[in-house]
């Protein structure tokens, strides 16, 4: 069996990406727990719905308390990464007796079922929900093939 060098290079790149993501998970856990915040999965990994509407993928992400300025979205091919930070709204002069609303950075990444046209993506952040419309790339759309 012959394996092309490019295949190995792609596989190693995917393994590096996976290792980095797992390191981020454990680093976030350690950081949150050491700050006495406890650890809540929804704080580090915002809840997300992903739907296929035919020509587009629609994604809705729960991000209460996150400002547009503190949010980053990156798309490359069929890879989507959403990251940002939820800042504390409690003044530093207050003595905190209980903290249940998580603060800090978060990140979600997805391998989308199709490649999307990043130049046509639309995104809005309103009422704590990030809503995105991701048009499928022309190559990802089904085509009717005529038979001669």
Buried (B, 14 or more C-beta within 10 A) or exposed (E): EEEEEEEEEEEEEEEEEEEEEEEBBEEBEEBBEEEEBEEEEEBBBBEBEBEEEEEBBEBBBEBEEBEEEBBEBEBEEBBBBBBBBBEBEEEEEEEEEEEEBBBBBBBBBBEBEBBBBBEEBEBEBEEEBBBBBBBBBEEBEEEEEEEE
